[in-house]
Amino acid sequence: MTAMVEAFAQRLAIPAVVAPMFLVSGPDLVVECCRSGLAGTFPALNQRSSAGFDEWLCEIEERCGPDAAPYGVNLIVHKSNPRVEADLEICVKHKVPLVITSLGAVPDLVAAVHSYGGLVFHDVIQRRHAEKAAEAGVDGIIAVAAGAGGHAGTLSPFALLSEISEVFDGPLILSGAMSHGRHIAAARMMGAQFGYIGSHFIAAAESMASEPQKQMMIAASAKDITYTDKVTGVGANFLAPSLASATLPDGHGEMTLSDEARAWKTIWSAGHGVGSTREIRPAAAICAQLIAEYQAARAAFCE
Ligand SMILES: Cc1cc2nc3c(=O)[nH]c(=O)nc-3n(C[C@H](O)[C@H](O)[C@H](O)COP(=O)(O)O)c2cc1C
């Protein structure tokens, strides 16, 4: 691990990042996770405007204070996102500790974040994207394996980590259906430095998901997750009951961000780990459980 990533890891209670989730993660969830010792993150696009995004960062910094774990922001780096440059400037202004990029891995963006000592983690579902991210100089690569919520990969985590580590010798962050501290410990044993956990926090009391969405999470198990490209044009995992009651886009032409936002409002994404969500709980309780489980798993394996 580089010194910068090491310093980031030392500010965490356990090596885990709570992943950014569209229409789910906002300041309340981020602040509770960071105060509990996990890196809380959110997509910049969860705020309607760059000005609103700036306000959220002010709020998060004020509520977290200096002792909380570092927070992160997800930027979608793609021509369909007209806000990316403005949002990056705001990240630089606030010295956002972790910027998570999706779709494009761009050297200029990495340089801008490095200029103030921030980190860039980039998410990938295959080796080719990891090669591009490595060339762009990112600090860590998020391996989004099969079973993850959102735009999940299709590869086994074992295969994906092995392939990425052939083209990138920096820190890896493993993602896909993690819901137990033991899973984070397992990710470390597999060669990743951090676990990356999304769906497990959808039913957190502080998440922005609606009450019906949280209840659907509680009722669901892995068999209720469907992988399809019919919603956004790219393969993603969804709660089957929300797909059943929805009208799917016609699939003609490229989707704009607003088409996609509309789709995600009524068709709810979640990963294969959904079966471990059994109640709505405060994020601090979810984090405390992950921390205790991780420590127990480490103790058991280090004996
Ligand atoms: C509802 C939902 C929305 C998501 N939105 C985003 C997003 O806006 N940007 C992003 O990079 N990843 C997004 N993801 C993917 C997560 O960041 C993360 O990769 C994934 O949740 C990890 O798998 P898990 O859900 O099985 O823990 C989303 C995932 C879910 C479940």
The ligand as a Gaussian input file, in Angstrom:
#p B3LYP/6-31G(d) Opt

LIG

0 1
 C      -29.191000       1.018000      -5.082000
 C      -27.775000       1.070000      -5.556000
 C      -27.317000       2.210000      -6.189000
 C      -25.980000       2.283000      -6.619000
 N      -25.540000       3.438000      -7.189000
 C      -24.228000       3.578000      -7.507000
 C      -23.729000       4.822000      -7.996000
 O      -24.436000       5.809000      -8.142000
 N      -22.403000       4.887000      -8.295000
 C      -21.560000       3.826000      -8.116000
 O      -20.365000       3.943000      -8.371000
 N      -22.015000       2.630000      -7.671000
 C      -23.323000       2.505000      -7.346000
 N      -23.782000       1.314000      -6.840000
 C      -22.834000       0.207000      -6.639000
 C      -22.197000       0.293000      -5.263000
 O      -21.390000       1.439000      -5.168000
 C      -21.364000      -0.982000      -4.946000
 O      -20.481000      -1.271000      -5.989000
 C      -22.251000      -2.182000      -4.711000
 O      -23.373000      -1.799000      -3.965000
 C      -21.484000      -3.268000      -3.967000
 O      -22.196000      -4.466000      -3.937000
 P      -23.251000      -4.849000      -2.766000
 O      -24.436000      -3.959000      -3.012000
 O      -23.544000      -6.265000      -3.046000
 O      -22.611000      -4.585000      -1.464000
 C      -25.103000       1.199000      -6.421000
 C      -25.584000       0.047000      -5.787000
 C      -26.892000      -0.023000      -5.355000
 C      -27.369000      -1.248000      -4.641000

